[in-house]
Amino acid sequence: MSAARVYLDYAASTPVDERVVEKMLPYFGGRFGNPSSIHRFGQESEAALDDARRAVANVMACRPNEIVFTSGGTESDNLAIRGAALAAKGSRGASHILTTPVEHPAVVNACRYLERHHGFRVEWLTVDADGRADPDDVARRLRDETAVVSVIYGNNEIGSINPVAAIAERCRKRGVTFHTDAVQAASQLPLQVDELGADLISIGAHKFYGPKGVGALYCRAGIELEPLQPGGEQESGRRAGTENVPLIVGLAAAFEITAAERSQHATRFAGLRDRILDGVVHAVPGARLTGHRLDRLPNHASFVFPGVDANRLLAALDLAGYACSSGSACKTGDPSPSSALLALGLDSELALGSLRVTVGRPTTDEDILGFLAALPALVEAQRRTVAAAG
């Protein structure tokens, strides 16, 4: 048993930075006004909202009015895909969506919803063995009736980074709206909008040391979105509902800190990640890396192990003091194989033996040494258990 519990699941969620908590606290107390109210209390909240919007826009190098605050990454993905697709269908009869089979469930299920309830046809792009889409393949599949293309930036399950800028260029040439889910990437990679080229970019605060329950969507000027919920005219009519000022203030503070400190953290994260990648492959017989070895998120390591049940391995690791994941936190505990791993060409039995290890700001060298020392015996014990049960 590890002397102290070690958290290695920063892709699932991060602790709120103390500096962020300090920024948020006044808006849970005396500065509680509704930002839509015209009195002084409302004006204080409105000013905080405006400051937060400018801060996020500054990090992304865009205009403040191109930022829409949401309840998190899932809502941002849904507003982007459903909002853009329905707007395109209404304006020009578009009914075709392009996306990949390795997207986060928020994207996959938003596309399936449109297919099931609004008559869209979803076409699934082919990905390579590392889970990456080919920009030229995207270009070949674009049609006049394509409403929206969505390709994840940094993959939450396998860590691979997609060539988003090149895909955006292909879409722009055909006048097709392009969305990227950058929820996982936002804590690790730059998000300047002109460099990425995407029309819609989703982020969620709890992935970069901000609070849960708040996110944002970058929506390039001129892109039409059909709102998901009717109500007031908040967020320039794109997202009705009184804004959650304390959490939005927290998102902006966390995003600014992340951008300012990204380089120093990324270098350290990559060193820890590489130690995990090399250590696991060498110490665990049959261990196989998933995702690209080099073009991957700096803090992300992921594997599959033959003859292992991932959920049992996670439970064993937890008992040993190490908190890890088998992929998307939205899927952990599901006994079926990951569709993302199956898309890489892995068979279902191997896909059931996945492990994701992600490091964060508090992670130490000693944490990784302890994890690497504990893992081989735990995997071997799980293999004996699976073999005995079979």
GULUM-406012 format. One line per 10 residues: number of its first residue (from 1); for each residue z, y, x of N, C-alpha, C. Coordinates in steps of 0.02 Angstrom, whole numbers, plus 50000, padded with zeros to 5 digits. Example, Ala and Ser with C-alpha at 12.3 -4.5 7.8 and 13.67 -1.06 7.14 Angstrom:
<recs>
1) 50390/49716/50660/50390/49775/50615/50390/49835/50660 ~ 50354/49888/50642/50357/49947/50684/50394/50002/50645
</recs>
This chain:
<recs>
1) 50000/49940/50042/50000/50000/50000/50000/50062/50044 ~ 49955/50110/50027/49954/50173/50064/50019/50211/50052 ~ 50044/50244/50104/50107/50282/50097/50100/50338/50047 ~ 50041/50368/50042/50030/50422/49994/49963/50409/49960 ~ 49958/50433/49898/49896/50423/49861/49842/50468/49890 ~ 49783/50440/49900/49727/50476/49930/49671/50481/49878 ~ 49652/50542/49863/49600/50555/49814/49532/50559/49849 ~ 49486/50515/49830/49419/50514/49860/49366/50512/49804 ~ 49377/50554/49754/49332/50556/49696/49316/50628/49676 ~ 49300/50668/49727/49287/50739/49715/49222/50753/49679
11) 49178/50703/49673/49119/50712/49632/49136/50710/49558 ~ 49193/50678/49542/49214/50674/49472/49248/50739/49450 ~ 49293/50763/49493/49328/50826/49478/49365/50849/49540 ~ 49381/50913/49542/49417/50942/49598/49479/50979/49574 ~ 49530/50985/49616/49589/51025/49596/49570/51099/49593 ~ 49603/51135/49549/49588/51207/49545/49620/51243/49605 ~ 49578/51281/49639/49601/51320/49697/49656/51368/49675 ~ 49708/51373/49715/49764/51418/49698/49741/51491/49691 ~ 49691/51510/49730/49665/51578/49725/49631/51589/49657 ~ 49602/51536/49631/49569/51540/49565/49622/51545/49510
21) 49674/51505/49515/49729/51509/49466/49757/51579/49462 ~ 49767/51610/49519/49794/51678/49522/49749/51727/49485 ~ 49683/51720/49493/49636/51764/49458/49638/51754/49382 ~ 49649/51692/49361/49647/51676/49290/49709/51697/49251 ~ 49766/51694/49283/49830/51701/49248/49836/51762/49203 ~ 49815/51822/49225/49824/51881/49181/49789/51874/49113 ~ 49736/51834/49111/49696/51828/49049/49723/51775/49001 ~ 49776/51741/49023/49814/51698/48978/49872/51736/48947 ~ 49887/51796/48975/49944/51835/48952/49924/51901/48923 ~ 49941/51955/48960/49933/52022/48933/49861/52043/48920
31) 49813/52015/48957/49743/52033/48947/49709/51981/48903 ~ 49732/51976/48842/49711/51921/48798/49658/51942/48747 ~ 49635/52003/48749/49592/52028/48696/49526/51991/48689 ~ 49498/51996/48629/49431/51968/48616/49379/52015/48646 ~ 49335/51990/48689/49288/52035/48722/49238/52069/48674 ~ 49236/52046/48612/49192/52078/48562/49227/52135/48526 ~ 49292/52143/48536/49329/52197/48503/49320/52263/48541 ~ 49322/52318/48503/49306/52383/48534/49368/52419/48561 ~ 49428/52394/48545/49488/52428/48570/49501/52411/48643 ~ 49554/52441/48671/49568/52434/48742/49578/52362/48764
41) 49611/52322/48721/49622/52252/48739/49555/52216/48745 ~ 49511/52229/48698/49445/52198/48700/49404/52223/48759 ~ 49411/52288/48774/49374/52316/48830/49394/52285/48897 ~ 49460/52270/48904/49483/52237/48966/49450/52169/48974 ~ 49448/52131/48920/49417/52064/48922/49342/52069/48933 ~ 49311/52117/48900/49239/52126/48909/49223/52144/48982 ~ 49264/52187/49011/49253/52206/49081/49260/52145/49127 ~ 49309/52103/49113/49318/52042/49153/49258/51996/49146 ~ 49232/51991/49085/49173/51950/49072/49113/51977/49110 ~ 49104/52042/49108/49048/52074/49144/49054/52063/49219
51) 49115/52071/49245/49125/52061/49317/49110/51989/49337 ~ 49131/51941/49295/49118/51871/49310/49044/51856/49309 ~ 49009/51884/49261/48937/51872/49256/48901/51900/49317 ~ 48922/51959/49339/48891/51989/49399/48906/51947/49461 ~ 48967/51920/49464/48986/51879/49522/48944/51816/49526 ~ 48936/51782/49470/48895/51721/49469/48822/51738/49486 ~ 48797/51792/49456/48729/51813/49470/48719/51830/49543 ~ 48769/51861/49574/48764/51879/49644/48758/51817/49688 ~ 48796/51765/49673/48792/51703/49712/48724/51670/49704 ~ 48696/51673/49643/48632/51640/49629/48573/51686/49643
61) 48587/51749/49662/48534/51798/49676/48488/51807/49616 ~ 48518/51820/49558/48480/51831/49497/48509/51891/49460 ~ 48483/51904/49401/48509/51959/49360/48568/51935/49319 ~ 48618/51978/49307/48675/51957/49266/48655/51932/49197 ~ 48604/51964/49167/48585/51943/49099/48549/51876/49098 ~ 48539/51845/49156/48509/51778/49159/48563/51724/49162 ~ 48626/51743/49158/48682/51695/49160/48711/51687/49090 ~ 48715/51625/49067/48745/51608/49003/48807/51565/49016 ~ 48864/51587/48992/48925/51547/49001/48930/51494/48946 ~ 48952/51435/48966/48956/51377/48920/49024/51343/48929
71) 49032/51287/48895/49095/51249/48899/49095/51199/48957 ~ 49041/51195/48995/49039/51149/49051/48968/51126/49066 ~ 48963/51081/49116/48897/51057/49136/48859/51021/49081 ~ 48894/50982/49041/48860/50945/48987/48829/50993/48937 ~ 48865/51045/48917/48836/51093/48870/48779/51131/48904 ~ 48786/51148/48967/48732/51184/49002/48669/51141/49003 ~ 48676/51076/49018/48618/51032/49017/48587/51028/48947 ~ 48629/51022/48896/48603/51017/48828/48569/51082/48806 ~ 48600/51138/48821/48570/51202/48802/48503/51211/48837 ~ 48499/51191/48900/48437/51198/48937/48382/51154/48908
81) 48396/51090/48900/48344/51042/48881/48328/51047/48807 ~ 48379/51043/48765/48367/51048/48693/48343/51117/48674 ~ 48374/51168/48704/48355/51237/48687/48284/51253/48706 ~ 48264/51233/48768/48196/51247/48791/48145/51205/48755 ~ 48161/51141/48743/48114/51096/48710/48100/51118/48638 ~ 48153/51135/48601/48144/51155/48532/48107/51223/48527 ~ 48122/51267/48575/48086/51331/48575/48012/51321/48589 ~ 47996/51276/48636/47926/51261/48652/47891/51227/48594 ~ 47926/51184/48559/47895/51151/48502/47881/51201/48446 ~ 47928/51248/48437/47918/51298/48385/47862/51347/48401
91) 47854/51364/48465/47805/51415/48483/47735/51388/48495 ~ 47730/51325/48522/47664/51299/48538/47655/51225/48523 ~ 47701/51197/48485/47694/51128/48464/47706/51077/48519 ~ 47738/51096/48573/47750/51050/48628/47797/50994/48607 ~ 47783/50932/48628/47824/50876/48606/47833/50823/48661 ~ 47823/50843/48724/47826/50796/48780/47878/50820/48830 ~ 47921/50774/48854/47973/50789/48902/47966/50743/48962 ~ 47973/50770/49021/47973/50731/49083/48042/50734/49115 ~ 48070/50676/49132/48133/50675/49168/48137/50610/49207 ~ 48192/50598/49242/48199/50538/49282/48251/50492/49253
101) 48249/50427/49271/48300/50380/49246/48365/50384/49285 ~ 48371/50429/49334/48432/50434/49374/48471/50498/49358 ~ 48456/50529/49301/48491/50589/49281/48562/50574/49257 ~ 48603/50625/49255/48670/50619/49225/48662/50603/49151 ~ 48710/50567/49122/48705/50551/49050/48695/50612/49005 ~ 48719/50670/49025/48709/50730/48985/48635/50746/48976 ~ 48596/50735/49028/48524/50747/49024/48489/50689/48988 ~ 48505/50628/49008/48473/50569/48977/48483/50569/48902 ~ 48544/50581/48880/48558/50577/48809/48533/50638/48770 ~ 48528/50695/48803/48497/50753/48770/48423/50739/48757
111) 48390/50707/48805/48319/50689/48796/48311/50637/48741 ~ 48355/50588/48742/48351/50536/48689/48365/50565/48620 ~ 48409/50613/48617/48423/50647/48553/48360/50681/48527 ~ 48325/50716/48570/48263/50750/48549/48210/50699/48528 ~ 48208/50643/48561/48161/50591/48543/48177/50561/48475 ~ 48241/50549/48464/48264/50516/48403/48262/50562/48342 ~ 48279/50625/48351/48288/50669/48293/48233/50723/48285 ~ 48194/50735/48338/48145/50789/48334/48075/50769/48353 ~ 48063/50704/48361/47995/50680/48372/47966/50692/48441 ~ 48007/50707/48490/47982/50715/48558/47967/50647/48589
121) 47921/50646/48636/47910/50586/48676/47935/50598/48746 ~ 47983/50557/48767/48012/50564/48834/47977/50516/48881 ~ 47950/50544/48935/47918/50504/48987/47963/50504/49048 ~ 47978/50444/49073/48024/50436/49128/47986/50431/49194 ~ 47999/50479/49237/47966/50480/49303/47989/50421/49346 ~ 47945/50398/49387/47963/50346/49436/48001/50379/49494 ~ 48054/50346/49517/48089/50370/49576/48082/50318/49631 ~ 48091/50341/49694/48085/50294/49750/48151/50255/49759 ~ 48154/50215/49811/48213/50172/49822/48276/50212/49836 ~ 48268/50277/49849/48326/50321/49860/48340/50364/49799
131) 48304/50353/49745/48317/50389/49683/48287/50458/49679 ~ 48234/50471/49718/48204/50537/49719/48135/50538/49686 ~ 48122/50593/49651/48058/50601/49617/48006/50630/49666 ~ 47943/50614/49653/47888/50639/49694/47857/50699/49660 ~ 47856/50758/49691/47827/50817/49659/47755/50807/49636 ~ 47715/50770/49675/47645/50759/49655/47641/50713/49594 ~ 47687/50667/49588/47690/50624/49528/47707/50667/49467 ~ 47753/50713/49476/47769/50759/49421/47706/50798/49401 ~ 47670/50824/49450/47610/50863/49435/47558/50822/49397 ~ 47550/50759/49416/47501/50716/49382/47519/50703/49310
141) 47583/50704/49294/47605/50686/49226/47614/50746/49180 ~ 47607/50806/49207/47613/50866/49164/47555/50869/49115 ~ 47570/50891/49055/47519/50897/49002/47524/50966/48970 ~ 47473/50982/48932/47476/51045/48895/47534/51045/48846 ~ 47552/50986/48821/47605/50981/48771/47674/50967/48802 ~ 47680/50971/48869/47745/50961/48901/47789/51021/48886 ~ 47847/51008/48856/47893/51062/48837/47940/51080/48894 ~ 47966/51030/48929/48014/51043/48982/48016/50983/49030 ~ 48028/50998/49093/48038/50947/49145/48109/50955/49171 ~ 48145/50900/49179/48214/50903/49205/48223/50852/49260
151) 48240/50876/49320/48253/50832/49377/48316/50855/49412 ~ 48363/50809/49422/48428/50825/49451/48420/50849/49523 ~ 48462/50896/49544/48459/50924/49612/48493/50877/49661 ~ 48559/50870/49656/48596/50822/49697/48625/50769/49652 ~ 48607/50706/49664/48626/50653/49617/48700/50638/49619 ~ 48731/50636/49561/48803/50624/49556/48823/50553/49575 ~ 48779/50504/49563/48796/50434/49577/48780/50413/49648 ~ 48722/50433/49673/48700/50407/49738/48691/50461/49791 ~ 48702/50524/49773/48703/50577/49823/48637/50605/49846 ~ 48581/50573/49828/48516/50596/49853/48499/50665/49827
161) 48465/50704/49870/48443/50771/49852/48369/50769/49835 ~ 48351/50795/49778/48281/50796/49758/48245/50858/49784 ~ 48179/50853/49795/48139/50910/49817/48126/50959/49760 ~ 48179/50991/49737/48176/51031/49677/48127/51089/49683 ~ 48127/51123/49740/48082/51181/49747/48009/51160/49741 ~ 47991/51103/49769/47921/51080/49765/47904/51059/49693 ~ 47951/51029/49658/47939/51010/49588/47932/51073/49546 ~ 47974/51122/49558/47971/51185/49521/47903/51219/49530 ~ 47878/51216/49591/47812/51247/49605/47757/51214/49564 ~ 47758/51147/49560/47708/51111/49520/47712/51130/49447
171) 47773/51136/49422/47782/51153/49351/47760/51225/49338 ~ 47776/51270/49384/47759/51340/49375/47683/51349/49371 ~ 47646/51311/49411/47572/51317/49410/47544/51298/49342 ~ 47579/51253/49306/47555/51233/49240/47590/51271/49183 ~ 47634/51316/49201/47669/51356/49150/47719/51315/49109 ~ 47748/51264/49141/47796/51221/49106/47867/51238/49130 ~ 47913/51244/49084/47982/51259/49100/48014/51202/49138 ~ 48049/51219/49193/48081/51168/49235/48155/51180/49238 ~ 48193/51127/49224/48267/51128/49227/48291/51081/49281 ~ 48344/51103/49317/48378/51057/49362/48452/51057/49348
181) 48480/50998/49344/48552/50989/49337/48582/50996/49407 ~ 48614/51052/49419/48644/51066/49485/48720/51061/49482 ~ 48746/51026/49432/48818/51021/49423/48851/50990/49484 ~ 48823/50936/49510/48852/50904/49569/48836/50944/49632 ~ 48777/50974/49634/48755/51009/49694/48790/51075/49706 ~ 48816/51105/49653/48841/51174/49659/48898/51181/49709 ~ 48937/51129/49720/48992/51133/49768/48969/51122/49839 ~ 48906/51099/49848/48884/51076/49914/48823/51112/49941 ~ 48780/51137/49897/48714/51163/49917/48704/51235/49892 ~ 48663/51275/49926/48647/51342/49902/48610/51339/49835
191) 48621/51391/49794/48588/51392/49727/48552/51457/49715 ~ 48523/51487/49766/48482/51548/49755/48421/51529/49713 ~ 48412/51565/49658/48362/51543/49609/48291/51548/49635 ~ 48275/51598/49675/48206/51604/49699/48189/51549/49749 ~ 48239/51526/49786/48227/51471/49833/48218/51405/49796 ~ 48257/51394/49744/48250/51332/49705/48189/51335/49660 ~ 48175/51392/49631/48117/51400/49589/48125/51375/49518 ~ 48183/51347/49501/48193/51320/49434/48200/51377/49383 ~ 48180/51363/49321/48188/51411/49267/48256/51407/49235 ~ 48287/51348/49238/48352/51335/49208/48393/51294/49257
201) 48455/51316/49271/48499/51283/49318/48568/51276/49288 ~ 48594/51215/49285/48660/51202/49255/48713/51194/49308 ~ 48772/51224/49295/48830/51213/49338/48892/51204/49296 ~ 48945/51173/49325/49009/51164/49291/49065/51177/49340 ~ 49115/51216/49319/49164/51243/49366/49209/51190/49398 ~ 49225/51137/49362/49275/51091/49389/49247/51048/49446 ~ 49183/51054/49461/49155/51020/49520/49164/51061/49583 ~ 49180/51127/49576/49188/51168/49637/49255/51206/49635 ~ 49309/51169/49619/49377/51194/49624/49392/51249/49574 ~ 49357/51247/49517/49371/51290/49461/49401/51249/49404
211) 49414/51281/49347/49445/51246/49291/49395/51202/49252 ~ 49421/51151/49219/49381/51111/49173/49367/51152/49110 ~ 49314/51133/49074/49300/51164/49010/49260/51228/49013 ~ 49228/51242/49070/49186/51301/49075/49128/51287/49123 ~ 49070/51313/49106/49011/51306/49148/48966/51366/49139 ~ 48907/51362/49167/48859/51415/49160/48788/51387/49163 ~ 48743/51422/49133/48672/51405/49136/48633/51466/49160 ~ 48597/51459/49214/48549/51510/49234/48487/51500/49192 ~ 48465/51554/49159/48405/51552/49118/48359/51609/49140 ~ 48305/51591/49173/48260/51642/49200/48234/51688/49144
221) 48230/51752/49158/48206/51801/49109/48138/51779/49081 ~ 48131/51781/49016/48069/51762/48984/48068/51690/48957 ~ 48116/51649/48978/48120/51580/48953/48155/51581/48885 ~ 48122/51553/48836/48150/51551/48769/48195/51491/48760 ~ 48253/51502/48730/48300/51448/48714/48319/51451/48641 ~ 48317/51394/48608/48343/51389/48540/48418/51375/48546 ~ 48461/51419/48519/48534/51407/48525/48554/51340/48493 ~ 48605/51309/48521/48628/51245/48494/48674/51254/48434 ~ 48708/51311/48430/48754/51322/48373/48746/51392/48346 ~ 48742/51399/48280/48737/51465/48249/48805/51498/48249
231) 48805/51564/48246/48868/51601/48245/48854/51673/48263 ~ 48898/51702/48304/48890/51771/48324/48836/51780/48377 ~ 48834/51840/48405/48782/51857/48453/48807/51857/48525 ~ 48861/51819/48537/48886/51816/48606/48833/51787/48653 ~ 48840/51802/48717/48793/51778/48768/48721/51794/48751 ~ 48711/51855/48728/48644/51880/48710/48610/51836/48658 ~ 48651/51808/48613/48624/51767/48559/48606/51696/48579 ~ 48621/51677/48641/48601/51611/48664/48657/51559/48659 ~ 48719/51582/48649/48775/51536/48644/48830/51569/48603 ~ 48832/51554/48538/48880/51585/48493/48951/51559/48508
241) 49000/51601/48492/49070/51583/48501/49105/51630/48548 ~ 49167/51647/48532/49206/51691/48574/49212/51662/48645 ~ 49196/51702/48694/49196/51678/48763/49267/51662/48786 ~ 49274/51609/48826/49338/51588/48853/49350/51628/48917 ~ 49378/51687/48909/49382/51735/48965/49421/51707/49025 ~ 49481/51679/49015/49517/51655/49075/49477/51603/49115 ~ 49445/51557/49080/49409/51505/49116/49345/51532/49148 ~ 49313/51580/49115/49253/51611/49144/49272/51650/49207 ~ 49328/51685/49205/49353/51720/49265/49365/51669/49321 ~ 49393/51611/49302/49406/51559/49351/49342/51530/49380
251) 49292/51519/49338/49228/51494/49363/49199/51542/49414 ~ 49198/51606/49397/49167/51655/49442/49204/51657/49509 ~ 49271/51657/49506/49310/51659/49568/49297/51597/49611 ~ 49296/51539/49579/49285/51477/49615/49215/51475/49645 ~ 49166/51500/49609/49096/51500/49632/49088/51546/49692 ~ 49121/51604/49690/49118/51650/49746/49150/51619/49809 ~ 49208/51589/49800/49243/51557/49856/49200/51501/49885 ~ 49172/51461/49841/49131/51405/49864/49071/51429/49904 ~ 49039/51481/49880/48981/51508/49917/49001/51536/49985 ~ 49057/51571/49986/49079/51602/50048/49100/51551/50100
261) 49127/51495/50078/49155/51444/50124/49111/51382/50131 ~ 49054/51382/50098/49013/51322/50094/48995/51294/50163 ~ 48971/51336/50207/48947/51312/50272/49001/51276/50311 ~ 49060/51306/50314/49114/51276/50354/49136/51210/50324 ~ 49140/51206/50257/49160/51144/50225/49106/51091/50231 ~ 49043/51111/50223/48989/51062/50224/48985/51026/50291 ~ 48996/51062/50345/48994/51030/50411/49049/50978/50418 ~ 49108/50994/50396/49164/50947/50400/49153/50888/50353 ~ 49131/50904/50291/49118/50850/50243/49067/50800/50269 ~ 49014/50826/50298/48961/50782/50323/48987/50735/50378
271) 49032/50761/50420/49062/50718/50471/49104/50663/50441 ~ 49144/50679/50390/49184/50628/50356/49139/50579/50319 ~ 49089/50605/50285/49041/50562/50249/49008/50513/50296 ~ 48984/50536/50352/48949/50491/50399/48996/50438/50427 ~ 49059/50457/50436/49107/50407/50459/49116/50352/50406 ~ 49115/50372/50342/49121/50323/50288/49059/50280/50285 ~ 49000/50312/50287/48938/50274/50282/48932/50222/50337 ~ 48945/50242/50398/48940/50196/50455/48995/50144/50454 ~ 49056/50166/50437/49113/50121/50438/49108/50066/50387 ~ 49087/50083/50326/49082/50033/50273/49027/49983/50287
281) 48969/50007/50307/48913/49962/50320/48929/49913/50377 ~ 48966/49936/50427/48982/49893/50483/49041/49846/50468 ~ 49087/49868/50426/49149/49829/50416/49146/49781/50357 ~ 49102/49794/50309/49099/49752/50249/49033/49713/50249 ~ 49036/49647/50257/48974/49607/50258/48934/49616/50194 ~ 48869/49628/50202/48824/49635/50145/48824/49704/50112 ~ 48867/49749/50135/48869/49816/50106/48802/49851/50113 ~ 48781/49884/50061/48715/49917/50061/48723/49989/50037 ~ 48699/50035/50076/48700/50106/50057/48654/50117/49998 ~ 48676/50160/49951/48632/50183/49897/48620/50257/49906
291) 48559/50279/49893/48540/50348/49904/48513/50357/49974 ~ 48484/50416/49986/48453/50431/50050/48505/50439/50105 ~ 48492/50412/50164/48541/50416/50218/48551/50487/50243 ~ 48499/50527/50245/48504/50594/50273/48502/50649/50220 ~ 48453/50645/50174/48446/50696/50122/48493/50681/50064 ~ 48558/50689/50078/48607/50676/50027/48661/50730/50029 ~ 48701/50734/49977/48754/50783/49974/48803/50773/50032 ~ 48826/50827/50063/48868/50821/50122/48933/50781/50112 ~ 48959/50780/50051/49024/50749/50040/49020/50681/50007 ~ 48960/50652/50002/48948/50595/49958/48927/50532/49996
301) 48964/50477/49984/48946/50411/50010/48946/50361/49952 ~ 48897/50317/49950/48894/50268/49895/48862/50203/49919 ~ 48885/50148/49890/48866/50082/49912/48861/50034/49853 ~ 48830/49976/49866/48837/49918/49823/48858/49859/49867 ~ 48900/49816/49837/48925/49757/49872/48906/49695/49832 ~ 48870/49648/49861/48856/49586/49824/48921/49546/49812 ~ 48923/49514/49754/48980/49471/49738/49044/49508/49721 ~ 49038/49571/49700/49097/49612/49684/49089/49642/49615 ~ 49144/49643/49577/49147/49679/49513/49176/49748/49528 ~ 49137/49801/49515/49158/49868/49535/49223/49889/49503
311) 49232/49875/49439/49292/49898/49405/49355/49864/49433 ~ 49349/49800/49450/49405/49766/49481/49420/49794/49551 ~ 49367/49810/49587/49376/49840/49654/49410/49908/49648 ~ 49389/49948/49599/49420/50013/49590/49495/50007/49575 ~ 49512/49957/49533/49582/49946/49516/49621/49925/49578 ~ 49591/49883/49620/49625/49861/49681/49634/49919/49729 ~ 49583/49961/49735/49588/50020/49778/49642/50067/49753 ~ 49646/50075/49688/49696/50119/49659/49766/50093/49675 ~ 49777/50028/49669/49841/49999/49686/49858/50008/49760 ~ 49806/50009/49801/49816/50021/49873/49824/50095/49890
321) 49816/50138/49840/49827/50209/49850/49765/50252/49859 ~ 49706/50223/49843/49643/50260/49853/49605/50266/49787 ~ 49594/50329/49767/49558/50342/49704/49484/50353/49719 ~ 49442/50307/49696/49369/50311/49706/49336/50302/49638 ~ 49270/50294/49639/49232/50286/49577/49176/50235/49588 ~ 49148/50212/49533/49090/50168/49539/49025/50205/49522 ~ 49029/50270/49514/48969/50309/49498/48989/50371/49459 ~ 48951/50388/49407/48968/50444/49365/49035/50434/49333 ~ 49077/50486/49334/49142/50481/49301/49134/50471/49226 ~ 49075/50490/49199/49062/50480/49128/49045/50408/49112
331) 49037/50366/49164/49019/50297/49153/49072/50248/49175 ~ 49119/50271/49218/49168/50226/49246/49204/50186/49191 ~ 49210/50121/49200/49241/50077/49151/49191/50042/49106 ~ 49130/50066/49105/49077/50033/49066/49056/49970/49104 ~ 49059/49910/49071/49043/49849/49107/48969/49837/49119 ~ 48925/49877/49089/48853/49867/49099/48831/49900/49164 ~ 48778/49873/49196/48754/49902/49259/48727/49973/49248 ~ 48734/50014/49300/48710/50083/49297/48634/50085/49292 ~ 48609/50124/49245/48536/50131/49238/48507/50166/49299 ~ 48546/50209/49330/48523/50243/49391/48513/50193/49447
341) 48559/50147/49455/48553/50097/49508/48496/50048/49493 ~ 48488/50030/49430/48432/49985/49412/48365/50019/49427 ~ 48362/50085/49418/48300/50122/49431/48281/50120/49505 ~ 48330/50107/49549/48316/50102/49620/48286/50034/49638 ~ 48283/49988/49589/48256/49922/49602/48309/49870/49616 ~ 48373/49888/49610/48427/49840/49620/48432/49793/49560 ~ 48448/49729/49572/48458/49684/49515/48525/49700/49483 ~ 48534/49677/49422/48592/49697/49382/48657/49672/49413 ~ 48657/49613/49444/48719/49587/49474/48741/49631/49532 ~ 48694/49651/49574/48712/49694/49631/48733/49763/49607
351) 48699/49788/49555/48716/49854/49528/48787/49857/49500 ~ 48813/49799/49480/48882/49798/49453/48934/49804/49509 ~ 48913/49800/49571/48959/49805/49627/48955/49870/49664 ~ 48955/49926/49628/48945/49991/49660/49011/50025/49676 ~ 49009/50069/49726/49067/50109/49744/49043/50177/49767 ~ 49076/50229/49742/49062/50298/49763/49125/50327/49793 ~ 49117/50355/49853/49173/50386/49889/49153/50457/49905 ~ 49191/50506/49880/49173/50576/49891/49233/50613/49918 ~ 49221/50655/49969/49275/50691/50002/49277/50763/49978 ~ 49334/50796/49992/49342/50865/49971/49382/50904/50021
361) 49399/50965/50003/49434/51010/50049/49500/50981/50076 ~ 49540/50946/50035/49603/50919/50062/49595/50856/50104 ~ 49536/50824/50104/49528/50759/50137/49537/50766/50213 ~ 49575/50719/50242/49589/50720/50314/49555/50661/50349 ~ 49551/50665/50415/49527/50609/50454/49569/50547/50443 ~ 49635/50557/50437/49680/50501/50426/49667/50468/50359 ~ 49649/50507/50308/49632/50478/50243/49574/50429/50250 ~ 49523/50448/50288/49463/50407/50295/49478/50346/50338 ~ 49516/50354/50390/49535/50297/50432/49574/50245/50391 ~ 49620/50269/50350/49659/50224/50308/49616/50187/50257
371) 49570/50225/50226/49524/50194/50178/49481/50141/50210 ~ 49452/50156/50268/49409/50108/50302/49448/50046/50325 ~ 49511/50056/50340/49552/49998/50360/49569/49954/50301 ~ 49577/49984/50242/49597/49947/50183/49539/49912/50147 ~ 49481/49943/50147/49425/49920/50105/49402/49849/50119 ~ 49389/49828/50181/49360/49761/50192/49400/49705/50161 ~ 49465/49706/50169/49507/49653/50141/49506/49654/50065 ~ 49503/49713/50035/49501/49719/49962/49435/49692/49935 ~ 49380/49707/49969/49315/49680/49948/49315/49604/49953 ~ 49340/49578/50008/49342/49506/50018/49384/49472/49964
381) 49441/49502/49947/49484/49473/49895/49448/49474/49828 ~ 49411/49527/49813/49374/49530/49750/49318/49479/49749 ~ 49286/49468/49805/49233/49417/49809/49261/49348/49795 ~ 49320/49333/49822/49350/49268/49810/49367/49261/49736 ~ 49391/49315/49705/49408/49313/49634/49346/49302/49591 ~ 49292/49338/49607/49229/49330/49569/49201/49260/49578 ~ 49203/49235/49640/49177/49168/49653/49217/49115/49616 ~ 49282/49123/49614/49324/49074/49579/49312/49075/49504 ~ 49301/49136/49477/49289/49142/49405/49220/49114/49387 ~ 49172/49116/49435/49104/49093/49420/49097/49019/49427
</recs>
